[in-house]
C-alpha cells in the first residue's frame, strides 16, 4: 500500500470512530412511506432501497468504515460460532464473512454447551467493532461471564482467542474508544444491580491500558442511568465527545445521545432524543452505528429492536445534522427523527445476486450456519462422507427440540416466498433415532424420520406432539419447508420418490429468547450415542427484493 493510500485508510478508520472533524453532509430526503413495505426489502435495483435491508435476524448491530469497505457485527446469543461479521461496499448489500469466536465453549460457561443446553437468550450479547493500530478489535460481553476482546488483522480472521478483561456477570453493550492522545477508554452498562447503590442499568466510563486489553475496574465513572440504558457507542466529532445509548420511554426504546468537551464531562451532559419509535409500526429501530459515506452523507445502521418471527431485522436510516446533533430518520416538527422506510442508496452500486444460502457441504460449512449452543465436535463430520454433512445421534439434554444438542441452523428470512429443502440419507440410522428438518424457535416444529423396531416412519413434530405418517422404504428422502411473508410455514416430503407433498399441520413461526426463527438440520437418539444421519444438497431460496 502506498503512503497516500495508507494515510487515507487510517483517516477513514478514524472516521469510523468519530476521531475526525465533523462533516455534516446529509442524506437525501426519503420517500414518504408510512408503513413497512414488506415483502419488498433491501436494494430495489433502481438506486433506492427499502427497509429492512435484510429481513432476517441481525440484532445488536455495530459497524465501522475502513477505507471504502464497511464492516458490521451482530450478536448471536446462544448460537455458535459467535458474533457474526458482515462486509459491504454500499451499506445496503451485506455479505456474511465469518465470526469473531469460532466456538461458544471458549467462554467457559457450562450452560452454553451441548451437555446442558441451558443458555437460551444468553451467551454472546451485543458488542462493538473498531479498527485501531492496524487491527480490528471486537469487544463483547456475556451476561454470565463478563467482558471480552478479540482482535484480527483482517475482518475475515483469523481472530485471536477471546481475552477475558472482566470475569464478572451483569454487564452488557461495551464500546472502546482511543483518543488522539493515545489513551484508551471503554463505556459499558451494568444492567445488574449495583452492589452499593442498588441501581440497575448504570452506564460507566472506564480507563483501559493503551493496547485495550486491561480494564481499570476502579476507574469506573457513572455517566448515565435511566430506564434500560444500554446500546453504548463513543464517538468524537471535532472537539466534542458523543455518547450514544438507548433508553426506555413511554413510546418504547429510543435512541439517545449526550455530548461534552471531555469524556468525563459526559457524566453531567444533557441527553437528547435522536429518533421517535412506534413499536407496532416501525418495531423500534434503536441499537446501531453512525456511518459516513464518501459524499459526506451520514447514515445509521440499526436493528428493529422489537422482534418478530424473523428476529430483529437490519435497517438503514438517513441521518441529518441539526445544531450539532445527528438526527436519525426524517426530522419532525419537534426536531426529533422518525422512521424512514425508503431512501436513495448511500453509494451507487449494481444490485448483487441474492444471498447464496444453499450449501452442498463440499467445502466446509458456509458462515451462514450456526449450531444451537456450543457443538459436540465428535458428533458431526464433513469428511467421513465428502459432500455430505454427517450428524451423529446422541440423547437430548432434556425432552423436546430445544434439548437437541446436534442441530445446525440458519436464519429464516422474511420475503414473499421462501423454501428450504434437503436430502436426508437414512442408511446410517438405527432404532431409537430421529433425524430431520426443523423450524426452530420456542418449541419449534419439524418433519423427519423416526426408526423403531427396524421400521422408518415419516413424522411431524410440534412441541410435545408427534404425528406419524407412512413408512419410508427408500434409503433417501427429500424434506422441505416453505413459508411466506406472513410467517406461516408448511412442511413437505417426497417419500424418496422425488415428488413433494405436504405433511403435518401449518406452523406459525415464532420469536423467543431474543431470537427469530431458524431453519435447522438435526438428529438425536433416545438413549445413547448411536447412529448417524447424512444430509446433502441443502437448497434455500428466498424471493427477490422487489417482492
N, C-alpha and C positions, 0 to 999 in steps of 0.2 A: 504494500500500500504506500503511495507517495505521501509526501509531507502534507500537502493541502487536503488530500482525501482523509488522512488520519486526523487532522485538525477538525475537519468538518464532522467526522464521526463522533469525536469527543464532544463537540458543541451540541450535536443533536442528542447524544446520550444525556448531557446535562439538561437539555430541554425536557427530556422525559422526567427528570427530577424537579424541574422548575428552576434550575440553577442558572438562568439567563435572564436578560432583560425582558420585560413584558411586551409582547406584540399582540395588540388587541384586534386582530382581524376577526371577522365574524362570518359564520356560515350563512349561506343564502337562505332566505325565508322558505319555509316548508309549505307543502300543500295542506289545506285546512281539513284534513281528515279528523273526525272526532271520535272514532272507534277503531279497534283493531281491524286491519284489512285481511286477516287470516280467512281463507287459506293462502292468500298471497303472502310472500315473505321475501326478505333479502333483496338481492340485486335484480332489478326489473329489466335489465338489458337495454335500457334507453338512456342511461346516465343518471337514473334515480334509484332509490332503494326504499323499501318499506320495512317497518318494524313489526315483529322481531327480525333481526338479520339472520339469526339462527334459531329456529323454533324447536329447540331441544335444551336439555338441562346443562347449562353452563353458568354455574352460580358463583357468587362472591368474586367477581372479576377484578383483576388489576391488569394494567397494560403500560408499556413504555414504547418509545420510538428510539431506534438505534440506526443511524444512517437513514435510509429510505425504507426500512423494514420495521413493522410493528410486531411486538410480542405480547401475548396475553397469557395469564394463568387463571385457572378456575379450580375451586375446591372440589374434592371428590369424596369427602367424608369416609364412609366405611368401605369404599371400593379400592381395589389395589390392582395395578400400581397407582400411586397417589400424586395429586396436584398436576392436572393436565396442562400442557403447554401448547399454545397455538401461535401461528405466524400469519401475517397478512402484509400486503403491499398497498392496500387501499382502505383499510379499516372496516370494510363491508364483507369481503370474502375471506374466510379464515380456514386454515388447514391445521389439523392436529399433527404435531411433530414429535410428541413424546410426553414423558412425565418426569417430575423432579425426584421422586422417590420410587425406586423400582418395586419395593415390597413394603407393605404396611408393617410387617413384622419387625422392620428396622427401628420402629418406635418403641419396641419393648413392652407393649401392652398386651397382656394375655387375652383380654376380651376381644381384641381385634383379629384373633387367629381363627382358623377353621375348626379348632377343637371346641371353641366356646360360642362363636358367632354372636357375641354379646355387645356389639358397639354400633348398633343401628343409629344413625344420626350423629355419631361421634367421629373419632378418627381425625382425618385431615380437614381442618377448618380453613377459613379464609387466610390468604397470605398477601405478600407484596413482592413484586419483581422490580429490580433495579440493575442498572449497568454502571459499574464503578471500578476504576483501576484496571480496566481491560477485561473484567469478568462479569458475568451475570450472577446476581445474588437473589435468592428466593428465601424470604423469611415467612414462617408459618407457625401456627400454634395448634396443638392438640388440647382439647379441653381437659383431658386427663393427665397428660404427661408434660405439658408446658411448651416452651418456646424453642424453635429450631432454626438453623440456617443451613442452606446448601448452596454451592457455587459451581460454576462451569465456565469454560472459555467460550463455548458455543451453546446457544439455547437448546440445540438438538441433543446436547450432552456429549460425553458422559458427565453426570453430576456427582459431586462429592457425597460421601455418606452423610446423612443428616447429623449436624453437630448440635448437641443439646446446650442451650445457653441458660435455661432456667427450668429446672426439674420441679415444677410446682403446678398443680391443677388450677383451673379457674380463670385462664387468660384467653383472649382471642384478638384477632384483627391487628397484628403488628405491622408496622411500616418503618423502614430505616430512612435515614437522611444524612448525607455527608455535606457539611457546609464548606464554603470556599476556603476556610482556614484549616481544613483537614480534620476538624472534629467530627465525630460520628454520634448520631442520636437515634433513638427509637421511640416511637409512640405506640401505645398498646392499651387495650381495655382490660380491666379486671372485672369480669361480669359476676364473679363470685363475691360474696360479702367480704368487705374489708375487715380484717380481724380487730382493728381499732375503732373505726367509725361505724361499722356495720352497713355501710353503703354498698350498693351494687352498681355495676357499670361505671366505674371510675376510670377515666382515661388519664394516663400519666405519661410524662416525658422522661426518658432515661438517657444517661450517658452510656456510650459504648466505647470500647477500645477502637483505635483508628482502623484496624482491619475488620471491624464489625463482628468479631467472634466472641467477645466477652461483654456481658451486661453488668453495669454497676447497679445492682439491685437497690442499694441505699440511696441512690441519686434520684429516685422517683419523685417527680413533681406533678401533682394533680393539675390538669389543665381543663378538664371538662367533666361534669357529672350531671347527666339528665336521664330521662326515662329511656332505657335501652341504648344509650350512647355507645356506638362502635363504628365499624367500617372506616377505620382511620387511614388517612394519607397525609403526608407532609410535602409541601412544595415551597419553593422560593421564587417569586416573580419580582424582578427588580431588587429593591431593597426591603421588600416585605416578605414575611414568613406566613404561610397559609396552612391551616389545619382543616382538612375536610373530614367530616364524620356524618353519621346519620343518627336520628333520634326518633322516638315515637311521639306523635302528637295526635290530636283528635281525628285528623284526616288520615292518619296512617304513619308509616315510617318515611321520613322526609330527609332529603339531602341538606346538610348544614355546613357552614364554614365560618372560621374565625381568622383574623389576621392581626399581625403585630410587627413592630420593628425589631423584635428579638424573639427567639424561641421561647424563652421564659415568660415574655410578655403575653403569650397566648393564654396564660392562666387567668388574666384579668380582661381579656378581649371580649368584645361583644360578638355574639353568634348571629349570623344572618341566614335565613332560609333561601335556598337556591332554586327550588322547584316544588310545586304542589304535586300531590298524588291523589288518586282516586282508585282505591283497590279494585272495586268491581269492574272498572273500565280499563285502567292502564296497568293494574297489578303492581303498582308501586315501584317504579324504577328508582333505585337509591344507591346501591353499592357499586363503585366502579372507579374509573380513572379519567383524568383530563388528558387529552392528546391534542397535538397541534400538527396540522398538515403543512406542506411546503408553501402553500399560498397564504399562510399565516392564519387560516381559519382554525377555530377550536371546536373540539368535539368531546362528548362524554360517552365512553363505553361502559355499559351497565347491564345489570340483570333486572328482570321483573321479579321483585322480591317476594311478591305474593304468589306462591307457586300453584300451578295447576297440574294436570296429569302428566304433561310433558316436562315438568320441572320449572326451573327459573330460567326463562329464555333470554338470549342475548339481544340487546338493543343498542342503537347508536343515536344519540341526540345531539343536535347542533347546540353550540354554546355562544352566547353573545356577552361581551363585557360591558358592564354598566357601573359607573362610579368605582371602578377597580374591583368589581365582583364578577365571577364567571357565572352568569345566569344560565341555567340548564333548560333547554327547550324553548318554546315560544313565550316570550315575555308578556305577561298580562298587565292590566291596568294598575295592579298593586306592585309592579316591579318584580314579581316572582315568576319563575318559569312554569311552563305547563308541558304535558306530554306532546311529542311530535311523532306522528305515525309515518310520514313520508317526507323525503328530502332529496335534493341532488346529492350525488356521491361526493365525498371529500376529495377524491382523486379520480381522474378519468382512467378507466381501465376497461378492458374487454371482459365480459362476464365469463368466468371459467366454467368447465363442466360441473355437473352436480357432484357433491362429495361421493367418493367411492367407499361405501360402507360394506361392500361384499368382501368375502375372503375365501380363497381356495386352500389356505393353510399350507401353501407350498414354500413360503419364505418367512417363517416366524409368524407371530401374531401382530396384526396391524395395531397401531396405537389407539384405535377407536374402541378397543376392548378393555374390559376391567373385570377382575374377579370380585365376587361378593365376599368381602373380608380377605385377609391375607391367605393366599392359597397354600394347599399342601403340594409341595413341589414334586413329590414322588408319585402323585396321583394324576398327572397329565403328561402327555408327550406329543411332540410334533415330529419325532424322528423314528419312533418304533414302526410307524407305517407312513412313509412320506406321502404328503398330500392329504393327510387326514389328521384331525385333532382327536387324540385318544384320551378319553376321560375314564379314570378307574374309579369304581364304585366303592364307597365306604359309608358307614352309618351316619345319618344326620346328627348334629349336636343336640337337636330336640325335634319333636314331630313337626311336620309341615314344611312347605317350601322354604321358609325363612331359616330353617335349621340346616339346609343342604349346604355342605362345605365345598362342593365341587360344582360351581356354577360360574360360567363365563358369560358376561353380559355386555351390551352396549345400549346407548341411549335410544329411546323411542322418539322419533321425530314427529312433529305435528304439521303435516302437509295435507293436501287434498286427498291423496291416496298413497298408502304405504303398505308394503308387503315384504315379509322376511320368510325365507324358506331354507331348508337344509336337508341333506341326505343323511340318514342315520343307518349305519350298518349294524345289524343285530347279532352277528356271528359270535361275538365275544361275550354276549350276555349270559347270565346264569340265573338260576332260581333265586328269588328274593330281590332281584334288581329291577330298577325303574330308570328309564332314560327318555329324554325328550326335549321339547322346545317350550319355553315359558314366556309369559309376561310377568315381570317381577317388580312388584311394589305392594305394600300392605301384605295381604295373604296370598295374592297372586293367583294365576291360573296357568294351566299347562295342558299340552297334548303330548302323548308319548306312548311308550310300550312298556308293559309290565310282564315279567316272566315268572311263572309259578307252576310247579309240577310239570315242567318241561314244555308248557304252552306259553306262547307270547300273545298278549291281548292288547289291543288298542285301548287307551284310557284317556279320559278328560278329567282333570282335577281342578277344583276351585275351592280354596280354603280347605276344610276338612272333608269335603265331599268328593268322591271319586266315582265317575261313571264309566262302566266297562262297555266296550264295543266289540267288534268282530275279532276273531282270531287272525293273527298275521302269520301267514305261512311262507312268506318270502324273506330272503336274507337281508333285504334292504327296503326302506320305506322313506318316502318323502313327506316331510312335515312342513306346515306353513301357518302363518298368521297374517291377517290383513286388518287394517284399521284406517279410519278416515279422520278428518279434522275434528269430528265430534268425540273422538276417543273411545268409540265402541269397537271392540275387536272380536273377530271370529277366528276359529281355528279350522285347518283343513289337513287332509292326508290323502295319499294316493294309493294306499293299500299295497304298495310295492309294484303297482301296475302302471304308474305314470299318469293317471288321470285323477286330478284332485277333486275332493268333495268335502263338504263341511261336516264337522263332527263336534258335538258339545254345544253348550249354551253360549250366547254372546256374553262378553265380559267388558265391563266399563273400566277403563284404565284409571289408575289412582295415583294420588300424591300422598306420601307418608315418609316420615323420618327425614324431612327436608330434601327428599329425592323424588324425581319424577319416575315414571315407569321405565323399565328396561327390558329389552328382549334378551332371553338367556338360553344357553345350552347347558344341560345338566345331567347328572346321574347320581343315584345313591343305591346302597344295598341295605337291607333291613338289619343285618346282624354282624357283618364282617367286611373286611376289605377283600372283595371278591368280584370278579367280572369286570368287563370294560365295555364302553360304547365308543364307536368311531363315527366322527362327524366330518362331512366334506361338502364342498360346493355350496357354501353359505351365500345366499343371494339376498341383498337388501335393497329394495327400490323405494325411493321417495319421489314425490311429484315436483314438477317444475316450480320455480319461484313465482311464476305468473298464475299459479293456482289451476 
